[in-house]
Amino acid sequence: MERKLLEICNRQIEREAYSSNLYLAMATWAETKGLEGISQWLYAQSDEERDHMMRFIKYVSERGEHAVIPALEKPPIDYGSVKEMFDEVLKHEKFVTQSINEIVAMATELNDYAMLNWIQWFIAEQFEEETSVQAVIDKLELLGDKNLYLFDRDIMSMRGEH
């Protein structure tokens, strides 16, 4: 594996780990607000991001390289509203999509066809992530921040199969 590609994969390991912690922090915020469904959605999202990190770690190792396990920045722990929080989720998912796209661009530049084949799963996953979060935001815009009881009860049914 080219050194530049190894560096960008290790950067992605850090970003996926941070994503997991970010959603974990959001889940605990929602839980303290009595939003059990939203917290479950975010806990599941956190687990999924950890899985993404593990996929990168294993891929780097399978390529005969050393995956770096990062120290992480503390994520925000408070949000003004559920809608504000999900706006942050969408913003973060778009950031991760851009990061995956940078890996694709570098793999293309380096003619690393194994990476290009492997990374396709993440391209599809990020499209699904953004679409799923946008659907949540669309529902929240219909509701406003009041009357979240039914939304909180039903949010897990909005999770796509990842």
C-alpha positions in Angstrom: 0.0 0.0 0.0 1.3 3.4 -0.9 2.3 5.5 2.1 -0.1 8.3 1.1 -3.0 5.8 1.0 -2.0 4.3 4.3 -2.0 7.8 5.9 -5.4 8.7 4.6 -6.8 5.3 5.7 -5.4 5.9 9.2 -7.0 9.3 9.1 -10.3 7.6 8.2 -10.0 5.2 11.2 -9.8 8.3 13.4 -12.8 9.9 11.7 -14.9 6.7 12.1 -13.9 6.4 15.7 -14.8 10.0 16.4 -18.2 9.5 14.6 -18.9 6.6 17.0 -18.1 8.8 20.0 -20.1 11.7 18.6 -23.2 9.6 18.2 -22.7 8.1 21.6 -22.5 11.6 23.2 -25.7 12.5 21.3 -27.4 9.3 22.4 -26.7 10.1 26.1 -28.0 13.7 25.6 -31.2 12.4 24.1 -31.6 9.8 26.8 -31.3 12.4 29.5 -34.2 14.3 27.8 -36.4 11.2 28.0 -36.1 10.5 24.3 -35.6 6.7 24.4 -36.3 6.1 20.7 -33.9 8.8 19.6 -31.3 7.6 22.0 -31.7 4.0 20.7 -31.3 5.3 17.1 -28.1 7.1 18.0 -26.7 4.2 20.0 -27.2 2.0 17.0 -25.6 4.6 14.8 -22.6 4.7 17.2 -22.2 1.0 17.0 -22.4 1.2 13.2 -19.6 3.8 13.1 -17.4 1.6 15.2 -18.0 -1.2 12.7 -16.9 1.2 10.0 -13.7 1.9 11.9 -13.1 -1.8 12.4 -13.5 -2.4 8.6 -10.7 0.1 7.9 -8.5 -1.3 10.6 -8.9 -4.8 9.2 -8.4 -3.6 5.6 -5.1 -1.8 6.5 -3.9 -4.9 8.4 -4.9 -7.2 5.4 -2.8 -5.0 3.2 0.2 -5.7 5.5 0.3 -2.3 7.1 -0.1 -1.0 10.7 -3.5 0.6 11.5 -3.1 3.4 14.0 -5.6 3.5 16.9 -6.1 7.3 17.6 -6.7 9.4 20.6 -10.0 11.2 20.1 -11.3 14.7 20.6 -14.2 15.0 23.1 -17.5 15.5 21.1 -20.1 18.2 22.0 -22.4 17.0 24.8 -25.3 19.5 24.6 -27.7 20.5 21.9 -30.4 23.2 21.8 -33.0 20.9 20.2 -33.5 17.5 18.6 -33.6 19.2 15.2 -30.4 21.0 15.8 -28.7 17.8 16.8 -29.9 16.0 13.7 -28.7 18.9 11.6 -25.3 18.3 13.1 -25.6 14.5 12.3 -26.2 15.4 8.6 -23.4 17.9 8.6 -21.1 15.2 10.0 -22.2 12.5 7.6 -21.5 14.9 4.7 -18.0 15.5 6.1 -17.5 11.7 6.3 -18.7 11.3 2.7 -16.2 13.9 1.5 -13.5 12.0 3.4 -14.4 8.8 1.7 -14.4 10.6 -1.6 -10.9 11.8 -0.9 -9.8 8.1 -0.4 -11.5 7.2 -3.7 -9.7 10.1 -5.5 -6.3 9.0 -4.1 -6.8 5.4 -4.9 -7.8 6.4 -8.4 -4.7 8.5 -8.7 -2.5 5.7 -7.5 -4.3 3.0 -9.6 -5.0 1.0 -6.5 -7.8 -1.1 -7.9 -8.0 -3.3 -4.7 -8.8 -0.2 -2.7 -11.2 1.1 -5.3 -13.1 -2.2 -5.2 -13.1 -2.4 -1.4 -14.2 1.2 -0.9 -17.4 0.8 -3.0 -19.3 -0.5 0.1 -18.5 2.8 1.9 -19.7 4.9 -1.0 -23.1 3.2 -1.0 -23.2 3.3 2.8 -22.6 7.0 3.0 -25.3 7.7 0.4 -27.7 5.6 2.6 -26.5 7.4 5.8 -27.2 10.9 4.3 -30.6 9.8 2.9 -31.6 8.3 6.2 -30.7 11.4 8.3 -32.3 13.7 5.8 -35.6 11.7 6.2 -35.3 12.2 9.9 -34.8 16.0 9.5 -37.7 16.2 7.0 -40.0 14.6 9.7 -38.7 16.9 12.4 -39.3 20.0 10.2 -43.0 18.8 9.9 -43.3 18.4 13.6 -41.2 21.2 15.0 -39.6 20.5 18.4 -43.0 20.0 20.1 -45.1 16.8 20.1 -42.1 14.5 19.7 -43.7 11.6 21.5 -44.8 9.6 18.4 -41.7 10.5 16.5 -39.5 9.3 19.4 -41.6 6.1 19.5 -41.3 5.4 15.8 -37.8 6.6 14.9 -36.2 3.1 15.0 -38.5 2.1 12.1 -36.8 4.9 10.0 -33.4 3.2 10.3 -32.3 1.7 7.0 -30.7 -1.7 7.0 -26.9 -1.0 7.0 
